[in-house]
Amino acid sequence: MSSSPQKKLNVGILGCGPIAQFAHFESCQKASNVELYSICDVAKDLLDRMQAIWQPTKAFTKYDEMLADEELDAVIIATSDPFHVPLSLKAVAAGKHVLVEKPLSHSIEECQELRQAASAKGVYVQVGHMKRFDPGIEYAQKFIQEKMGEIVALKAWYADNTHRYTATDNVQPLPILSNLTKKPGLHVKSDLERYYMMAHGSHLLDTALFLGGEIGALQASLRQRFDIYCWFIDVAFKNGALGHLDLTIKLRADWHEGFQVYGENGSVFAKTYNPWFYKSSDVECFLESEQQYLRPLGADGFSYRRQLEHFADVIQKSIVPTATTLEHGTDVVRGMIAIKRSLIEGRRIYLDEVKSGSL
Ligand SMILES: NC(=O)c1ccc[n+]([C@@H]2O[C@H](COP(=O)([O-])OP(=O)(O)OC[C@H]3O[C@@H](n4cnc5c(N)ncnc54)[C@H](O)[C@@H]3O)[C@@H](O)[C@H]2O)c1
């Protein structure tokens, strides 16, 4: 007797803005284990256009109505940062699993509230740090875990550049916009230092945590000249490894992102591309015992689709998540707050001290 194929996960996308248009609609369409079941946006004109293009089973202007649908299994929260946790809490209360865009939040208290709610309801919440699903970075992490032995030091850098929109406008259709969209009261870019940390620093911290493990303490400095913002962050990982993180925005050069990891039995060297090129990181892992560099191809660089397939697998097949869970998402928020405190107080901050507060 042949077993019936696994039912696909019915996913609803909340928010039809740029990130849904650039990543999530197409990810749902292409994911092997997901059905684009519903979409929702308060902006009816935008909703209608996205419905015509992506053909979900249902479309809603009211989030509560989308959540009330019993056929819906999970929600992607693709809205502005301040709405992430409040809208995730609603989904969790309705018993839906959640893939929420990064950064999870700006506050520890919000993260904790969501963790408690998700655990009480027994639903899975994953944070959209999709770089963990860049096949090169995935390979590097596995090499570090399984072959490299004890980690001695990690350097990671993430520099968004002056020419990024020239490059991305060439590979993406321009997003379809509306005057009816729901936005937070304060414009997210009204405080650029905070915005850059939330938008970009959160990715750098998540990569550092993924590869290096939990951070014990950090000390940050920030130089802001012209319109360049440059943070250098000295990190002490809990496993004893030394760390150095460089977050630079408006770099006068090409996109510049990557990492180096030095370990007992080998080393890792990586260059990461602008995420919208869907190109896997170039990674070389040197294994001392073989005296050879290992270099994965990583042909499938659609990290947004791959994070979604993983999300569905965690829910449907109970695999152990390698994604950014609520615990890791909270650690990223804690790291961002620690960086800010270190700048204000001019000292090293132990992350265990950061039990509350916001960015
Ligand atoms: N992972 C990545 O690489 C990446 C890249 C870019 C942006 N992002 C993240 O994506 C998120 C969204 O970015 P964006 O530029 O698409 O945002 P946006 O604010 O432009 O669009 C969000 C859409 O959601 C709708 N919306 C908000 N609240 C709603 C509600 N309660 N009910 C119905 N509709 C609602 C709005 O009307 C809007 O159309 C941000 O958190 C950002 O950090 C992630």
The ligand as an ORCA input file, in Angstrom:
! r2SCAN-3c Opt
* xyz 0 1
  N      15.281     39.100      6.011
  C      15.657     40.086      5.237
  O      16.626     39.998      4.497
  C      14.857     41.350      5.223
  C      15.066     42.305      4.221
  C      14.266     43.442      4.223
  C      13.319     43.639      5.211
  N      13.168     42.696      6.194
  C      12.178     42.897      7.283
  O      10.883     42.788      6.740
  C       9.966     43.533      7.536
  C       8.954     44.202      6.652
  O       9.570     45.062      5.740
  P       8.726     45.811      4.595
  O       9.672     46.821      4.033
  O       8.068     44.871      3.696
  O       7.603     46.560      5.519
  P       6.399     47.551      5.110
  O       6.032     48.255      6.375
  O       6.770     48.371      3.920
  O       5.226     46.559      4.640
  C       4.461     45.848      5.570
  C       3.035     45.651      5.053
  O       2.278     45.048      6.111
  C       1.004     45.677      6.199
  N       0.512     45.580      7.580
  C       1.152     46.003      8.711
  N       0.408     45.730      9.793
  C      -0.715     45.128      9.353
  C      -1.866     44.603     10.010
  N      -2.003     44.654     11.349
  N      -2.832     44.032      9.255
  C      -2.705     43.962      7.904
  N      -1.647     44.458      7.239
  C      -0.657     45.020      7.942
  C       1.226     47.104      5.755
  O       0.028     47.687      5.295
  C       2.319     46.944      4.686
  O       1.749     46.816      3.385
  C      10.824     44.439      8.437
  O      10.781     43.951      9.757
  C      12.245     44.271      7.907
  O      13.227     44.288      8.937
  C      13.911     41.557      6.190
*
